[in-house]
Amino acid sequence: MPDSYIIEVNSQTAGIVVRGSGGYCFFASSHRFNRLEGQLFRNAREAERAARKLMNGGEKEAA
């Protein structure tokens, strides 16, 4: 299992997550995603969902 993942939303790089002892830590690659900086996620998919939600203005995603 990889120790880091690149998180992309709509072909824009949101940041990377790096696995540590407490989960995956988010490192933002643009100011748009700074609210996620340093947050811990259980997995990369959870971080991607958070970045997507932030990009969509906090609106609920369509299923």
N, C-alpha and C positions, 0 to 999 in steps of 0.2 A: 504494500500500500504506500503510495507517495507521501512525502512529508510536506509538500506544498502544492498549491493549485492556483492558477490564474483565474480570477473571477471576471467574467465579461457579461455585460448587459447590452443588448441591442448593438452588438459589434463594438462596444466601447469598453475598454479595460477599466474596471472599477477598482481593482486592487489584487492583492494576493492574500491567501491564508496560509499560515505555517503551523504545522502540528506541534504542539507542546504538551506538557503534562496535563494541562487543564482543558485541552481541546484545541481548536483551530483559531489562531489569533489573526484578525484582519488588519492589513496594512493598505491604506487607501493610496491609489495612484493618481487621483485628481481631487480637487477641492470639493467637487460635487458629492463625494463619498466620505468626507472627513467625519461625519457623524458616526460612522462605523469603525473608525480608527481605534485599534486596541481592544475591540469587543471580542469575546470568545464565543465560538459556535461549536456545536457538537460535531458537525461535519461540514464539508465544502458546500454541499447542496443547501444547507440552512443559511450559510453566508450568502450564497447566490440569491436565494429568495429575499433576504433582507436588502441586498443591493438593488434588486429589481423593484421591490416595494418603495424604496427611497427614490429611485429614478422616476417612478410613476406617481410621485407626490403622495405616497402613503395610501394610494387607492388600492382596494382589494383587486387582486389579479383574477382574470377569468379562468375558470377551471379547464 
